[in-house]
Amino acid sequence: MNKQIESNNLKVLQDQLNYESLMNKKYNEYATHCTDGQLKNLCNEASKIHKDNFNTLKSYLDSHQ
């Protein structure tokens, strides 16, 4: 049985999804401009972490529909 999420918690989750999406996009953009290989890898790793966080939150929300 899935419990419905309260509206104030939905707002927090929506804000966090937006944050994770934005950070994923920013780190992807940073990586395209990096000339240093280590920094480029670091940006790509950070981008992946934020993408994974986004997908985890999205899956959580989807499980409560």
N, C-alpha and C positions, 0 to 999 in steps of 0.2 A: 504494500500500500504506500503510495507516494503522498506525502503531506504537502499541501500547497504552501508556496513561499509567500510571506507577508509582503505587502507593497513597499515598505521601507527597506526591507532586505533586497527586494528586486532592484530598487534604485541603486543600492550599494553594488550589487552584482553587475548592473549595467555600467556603472561608472568604472568598475574594475575591468570589464571587458573592453571598454573604450580605451582605457589606459594601456592594457596589454597589446591591443591592436596598434595603437599609436607608437608604442615603444618598438614593436616588431618592425614597423615601417621605417622608423628613424634609424635603427641599427642597420637595417638593410641598406638604406641610403648612405649611411656613414661608411659601410663596407665598400660601396662602389667608389668612394672617393679616397680610400686609404691606399697609400703607396707602400707603406710598411706591411710586410707579410704577417707579422705577429699581431699587429693592431687590427688588420683586416680579419684575421681568424678570430680574434677576441670579439669583434663586432658581429661576425657571423654566429658565433656561439651565443652571444647575448640575444640576438634576433631569434634564434631557435628556442631559447628558454622562454621568451615572451610568447612565441607562437604556441609552444606546448602549454603554457599557463592559460592562454586564451582557449585552447581546445579542451583543456580540463574543465574550465569554468563553463564552457558551452555544453559539454557533456552533462555536467551537473544540472544545468538548467533544463536541458532536454529530458533528463530523467524525471523531472517534476511536472511534466506536462500531462 
